[in-house]
Amino acid sequence: MYKHKQNLLITLIIFLVLLHILSLHIEEKSLPTLHNIKGKTVVIDPGHGGKDIGCTDDKISEKNITLAVAYELAQLLEMEGANVILTRNGDYQPGQKIFLKRNNDIDERIAKAKENNADIFVSLHVNSSPKGNRAGAVAFYNEDTRLGKLLAQDIQRELRYIPDMVKRTSRPRSYYILNHLEMPAVVVELGYITADTDRQHLSDPMYHKKMARSICKGINSYFNNSHTVDISMNSELPVYERSIVEPVENDKLPNLYFVPKTKTRLFMATEEMTLDDTAQGTVKELARSALEQLVEGPRQIKQLSPCIPEGISFTDLKISGPLATVDLAVTNEEPGFMGSEGEWIAISSIACTLFEFPEIQQVQILVNGKKRKTLAGHMDISKPLTRKKAPLNKIPGGIMEGKKAKVAIVIDDLGQRNPEGLKEMISIDRPMTFAVMPNPEYSSRQAVQAAKRGYEVIVHLPMQPVKGKAKWLGPGAITSNMTAEEIRNQVRRDFAQVPYATGFNNHMGSLITAREELIRPVLEVAREKGFYVLDSRTSNQSKIIPLAQSMGIAYTQRDVFLDDVKSISHMKKQLELLADEALAKGSAVGIGHVGLGGKKMARAIKDIIPVMEAKGIELVYLSELLH
């Protein structure tokens, strides 16, 4: 009898344990119930459809990916009590009528949102870019709508929690569909079909579920925050008195804007216009010649490629007061012949080139002699592009996206057990990059933790210094007594120890980085792995940057050490110096540490963020500031 009761008790305990595990699993898999979304009308717009396949690869197409993610997202939102409407629920273009002329599908999508009094509008797309290094999902918004920006930020925040997704920040961009909706609206580009890693993700149905879940969480966050509307705008344009038919006396020729072939922080890079026989000295004649050279492509810098794709040519330019009207001949009308980013780059290159002339304040683009809504289905050209409203930041050498200066903060020395300040660092709700030592016991765990919290991860590779103790390096260090092959093999092992890493920087290394025969094998493995490199600049004789340039490896370098003195007041001064550097140059990189002084470093960063943002500085991931 006793034995029977004992067996029943054991069975009951096992049952309760299994029930607890099941409840945890259900809790993990289900979204939290957030009441503010109940009853809200959400219009989901799967981009393209029917004959308009959008961007395509051998095995996948944009129209199918957007519809698959839309179905998943709709199901999740409906479970939360939202009223969900899809602009299309099959493989067709909105507005397609049987036996009748099809209405313009982009207007049909807008009308669907308006007629249903949507609370928000979410358009799903897949990107394609002539900049081969672009990857990751990005939420775009109309810069004139504060609520649209907040919705994009909430969605982007959740997307970055997908560990193996390239980390990006939300951006303003002039999509036609966003400019013609009154409710908060975003375009979520789910990834780049031109990027190998993204292409693999976009073909995976499980990854579709991950993206839908993150977008749903972002929408939930948006509806659970208190937002107020700010519709203030300033549309005044300065007036210039220089005549467009008078000779230009300024000796400096205008810059033309092209696409960098290598990874770079620049959205577009500049090449100075060359003066030929067709270019005279008036504004109109120089501007016409500049556009002709822009379409032709770069003449001097091999590392640049044209912004204007084949199938588009320049036919005419008229200038009336501050307005320049450009007529383009478009012979390629195939759907998806350039993605939304390619379209934006083409439009921006024309506008930025013409804005080199101070007389020109607005640029109207025509297609085949007529006004059009878009150049290739995405970007708004129905109205003139305005110099003051272009979401681009001019810096030496080219253009960065966004109007703000940018700061990347890198935190070194993760990997040790409970390093001081780590808990505080991962509570900072801004883009940051964590550098993880490759071989300590907790390296892999902390790398995964950082990636899941939405931070970028790189390898903090230990290298021998000119002076210093060997024990400071830790295991897996690169030393001067190693052969080139030994270095390559060790670097491969080190890189493999840090999950989700996309680049590396040097831990110490003043000796290794200053000797080309020692640092070159390290960079060879980085190139093999597709990693970028951050030169921590522990030596003024470092060879990292010139070697990376010659080897075609994306790179950047440290501008400011933030915590060389372990006091909060000093750290804040260094962060202010970092801000000044960014405002002067367009961007800057600072390095801090966990470990000794880590809590103070985290406190200083938290305190200085509002100061930076008040100055118009944006915190970004390190990978967004590469050369």
C-alpha positions, -999 to 999 in steps of 0.1 A, spaced: 0 0 0 28 24 10 47 16 -22 15 22 -42 11 57 -26 48 64 -32 44 56 -70 14 79 -72 33 107 -55 62 103 -79 38 103 -109 21 134 -96 55 152 -91 66 143 -127 32 155 -140 36 188 -122 71 193 -135 60 186 -171 31 209 -167 54 237 -155 78 231 -184 49 233 -208 36 265 -193 70 281 -197 72 269 -233 37 284 -240 47 316 -223 79 319 -244 61 312 -277 31 335 -272 31 372 -274 22 392 -243 -14 404 -243 -14 442 -247 -48 457 -245 -41 489 -264 -39 471 -297 -74 456 -294 -99 471 -318 -72 490 -338 -72 488 -375 -39 477 -390 -35 477 -428 -7 454 -440 5 460 -475 25 431 -490 45 449 -517 42 440 -555 21 411 -567 9 396 -600 31 405 -630 50 429 -607 73 404 -591 96 431 -575 132 421 -567 140 386 -576 167 360 -574 169 325 -590 148 309 -563 129 337 -545 109 368 -554 98 398 -535 61 394 -541 61 360 -525 82 369 -495 61 399 -486 29 380 -489 42 351 -467 54 375 -440 21 395 -443 1 363 -436 22 355 -405 19 391 -392 -18 393 -398 -24 361 -378 -3 374 -349 -21 407 -348 -55 391 -350 -47 370 -320 -40 402 -302 -74 416 -311 -65 439 -339 -87 444 -370 -63 435 -398 -68 443 -435 -45 432 -463 -41 453 -494 -38 419 -513 -43 384 -501 -31 366 -532 -8 369 -561 -23 399 -579 -18 437 -579 -43 457 -559 -68 474 -583 -66 446 -609 -100 443 -626 -111 414 -647 -117 426 -683 -111 462 -672 -82 485 -671 -62 481 -639 -62 511 -616 -28 523 -604 -19 498 -577 0 523 -554 -31 545 -553 -53 514 -546 -31 506 -516 -34 541 -503 -71 541 -508 -75 508 -489 -59 524 -459 -80 556 -461 -114 540 -467 -109 517 -437 -97 545 -414 -66 526 -406 -48 534 -373 -15 524 -388 -2 513 -422 27 488 -426 40 481 -461 63 451 -465 91 450 -492 124 434 -500 153 456 -509 180 456 -536 210 478 -537 239 486 -560 259 489 -527 268 453 -522 275 456 -485 240 465 -475 221 440 -454 195 437 -427 159 448 -422 151 485 -420 119 504 -411 115 536 -431 93 565 -423 83 599 -437 104 625 -418 75 649 -416 53 625 -395 65 622 -359 41 592 -352 54 574 -383 89 578 -370 80 564 -336 63 534 -352 94 528 -373 116 531 -342 95 506 -322 95 481 -351 133 485 -357 140 480 -320 123 446 -321 139 436 -354 173 441 -339 166 414 -313 168 387 -340 203 375 -332 215 367 -367 201 397 -384 225 425 -394 218 454 -370 204 485 -386 187 517 -375 154 531 -388 157 558 -414 136 586 -431 130 581 -468 108 596 -494 85 567 -504 55 578 -524 32 557 -503 44 572 -471 42 608 -484 5 603 -493 -9 588 -461 -21 608 -432 -20 580 -406 12 567 -391 29 546 -418 61 527 -423 78 507 -451 96 477 -437 123 464 -460 127 429 -448 163 425 -461 184 428 -492 181 402 -519 215 414 -531 231 403 -497 241 366 -494 231 362 -458 198 381 -462 190 360 -493 193 328 -473 171 342 -445 144 355 -469 141 320 -484 134 304 -450 98 302 -438 109 300 -402 127 333 -406 95 348 -420 79 339 -387 107 356 -368 103 388 -387 66 388 -384 68 382 -346 93 411 -343 72 435 -364 41 425 -343 60 432 -311 70 466 -324 34 474 -333 23 464 -298 50 486 -283 38 515 -304 2 512 -293 13 509 -256 32 541 -256 18 576 -252 24 596 -284 15 631 -293 14 646 -328 38 672 -340 30 685 -374 51 717 -374 71 723 -407 92 750 -421 91 752 -459 108 785 -465 135 785 -491 165 810 -492 166 832 -523 198 834 -543 204 863 -567 231 849 -590 217 846 -625 217 811 -641 229 826 -674 259 845 -660 293 829 -659 302 811 -627 334 827 -612 340 801 -586 370 781 -596 359 750 -578 338 727 -600 308 709 -586 310 674 -571 292 644 -587 278 616 -566 285 579 -571 281 546 -554 312 533 -535 321 498 -545 335 489 -511 319 489 -476 318 524 -464 299 547 -440 292 569 -471 258 565 -487 273 582 -518 309 593 -525 320 623 -545 341 629 -576 349 664 -589 334 671 -622 358 674 -651 355 703 -675 352 694 -712 344 712 -744 307 710 -739 307 727 -705 307 765 -705 308 788 -675 270 794 -668 251 776 -641 227 760 -666 255 748 -689 277 735 -661 247 718 -645 237 701 -678 273 689 -683 274 676 -647 242 655 -652 257 641 -685 288 630 -666 267 617 -637 249 593 -661 281 584 -678 297 573 -646 329 581 -627 359 591 -648 387 594 -622 380 571 -591 380 534 -598 364 526 -564 332 542 -575 304 530 -598 274 548 -614 243 557 -595 221 558 -626 213 522 -638 212 511 -674 179 519 -690 179 555 -677 194 585 -695 194 623 -692 176 642 -720 169 678 -708 174 703 -680 155 735 -674 162 760 -646 136 785 -635 145 805 -604 154 780 -576 137 751 -595 156 727 -617 135 704 -639 153 672 -651 138 650 -678 149 614 -678 143 589 -706 135 555 -691 136 526 -715 135 498 -689 101 495 -674 104 459 -662 91 455 -627 119 452 -601 147 464 -625 160 483 -595 150 480 -559 138 508 -537 173 516 -525 187 517 -561 158 540 -570 165 563 -540 203 564 -548 195 573 -585 172 601 -574 194 614 -547 225 614 -569 207 637 -593 194 660 -566 227 662 -547 247 669 -578 224 698 -587 224 710 -551 261 717 -556 249 748 -573 236 772 -546 210 787 -570 192 754 -572 170 747 -542 144 723 -557 147 695 -582 117 682 -602 122 649 -620 102 641 -651 101 607 -669 98 607 -707 87 643 -706 59 638 -680 54 640 -643 52 606 -626 44 594 -591 76 574 -589 107 566 -609 104 528 -605 75 521 -582 88 533 -548 103 568 -544 82 599 -546 90 622 -575 55 637 -579 67 669 -562 101 686 -563 129 674 -540 139 702 -517 174 709 -506 165 716 -469 144 685 -466 167 659 -481 174 634 -453 211 633 -462 241 647 -443 270 662 -464 304 654 -450 340 654 -465 341 629 -493 304 624 -498 270 619 -482 258 600 -452 221 590 -448 202 610 -422 207 646 -412 224 639 -379 260 634 -370 266 598 -359 284 582 -330 293 545 -325 302 534 -290 322 501 -287 325 483 -254 355 461 -250 365 431 -228 333 410 -227 339 373 -220 349 372 -184 326 360 -156 303 388 -145 324 417 -157 316 449 -138 292 470 -157 279 444 -182 244 443 -166 242 481 -168 255 482 -204 229 458 -218 202 479 -203 211 509 -225 184 511 -251 205 524 -280 225 509 -307 259 498 -293 287 474 -303 302 448 -279 337 434 -284 340 399 -270 373 382 -260 373 349 -280 384 323 -255 373 330 -219 346 307 -204 317 331 -208 326 345 -243 300 325 -263 273 330 -237 278 368 -235 280 372 -273 247 354 -277 232 375 -249 243 407 -265 230 397 -300 196 387 -285 194 420 -267 198 438 -301 235 448 -299 262 443 -325 289 418 -317 326 418 -328 356 398 -317 381 415 -294 412 398 -307 441 397 -282 475 407 -297 509 411 -283 518 447 -272 553 463 -272 551 464 -234 528 444 -210 524 412 -193 514 380 -212 486 372 -187 469 404 -198 463 389 -232 445 358 -222 443 326 -243 443 326 -281 465 356 -284 485 365 -316 522 368 -307 554 377 -326 569 342 -324 541 327 -345 545 320 -382 520 334 -407 502 301 -410 500 297 -372 485 332 -370 459 324 -396 449 292 -379 447 309 -345 426 337 -358 402 312 -374 398 295 -341 393 328 -323 367 340 -347 348 308 -343 345 313 -306 322 344 -308 287 337 -322 271 364 -343 303 384 -347 306 405 -379 340 421 -374 369 424 -350 391 449 -332 425 445 -315 429 440 -277 462 457 -270 484 447 -300 508 477 -303 535 453 -315 514 431 -338 495 460 -355 528 479 -362 544 450 -382 529 442 -416 542 406 -417 522 399 -384 490 418 -390 485 408 -427 477 371 -419 451 384 -394 435 406 -421 436 377 -446 414 357 -423 391 387 -418 387 390 -456 381 352 -458 354 355 -431 338 387 -445 347 406 -413 353 443 -410 381 457 -388 381 484 -361 416 497 -355 417 505 -318 448 526 -324 469 513 -296 500 522 -318 506 553 -339 526 530 -362 496 507 -368 495 492 -403 458 481 -401 442 509 -421 466 510 -451 466 472 -454 428 470 -451 425 496 -478 448 477 -501 431 444 -494 395 456 -499 385 451 -463 359 474 -447 375 493 -418 372 522 -393 392 534 -364 389 546 -329 386 584 -324 384 586 -286 392 563 -256 363 570 -232 376 555 -199 414 558 -198 408 575 -164 382 557 -142 361 586 -131 326 595 -142 335 632 -147 365 622 -170 343 597 -189 317 624 -195 343 648 -208 356 621 -232 320 615 -244 316 652 -250 348 652 -270 334 622 -290 303 643 -297 324 672 -308 344 649 -332 311 636 -347 297 671 -352 330 682 -369 335 651 -391 300 637 -395 308 606 -374 331 593 -346 339 561 -328 345 558 -290 358 528 -271 349 520 -234 352 489 -213 334 465 -190 354 454 -160 372 479 -138 352 511 -140 325 494 -161 296 506 -140 308 542 -141 312 539 -179 276 527 -183 264 556 -160 283 582 -180 269 569 -213 233 569 -200 238 604 -187 253 618 -219 229 602 -244 202 630 -239 230 656 -243 242 640 -276 207 637 -289 198 673 -281 228 683 -302 214 663 -332 237 633 -327 225 597 -335 239 566 -318 245 539 -344 261 505 -348 298 504 -356 291 487 -390 273 518 -401 305 539 -400 328 518 -421 351 530 -448 
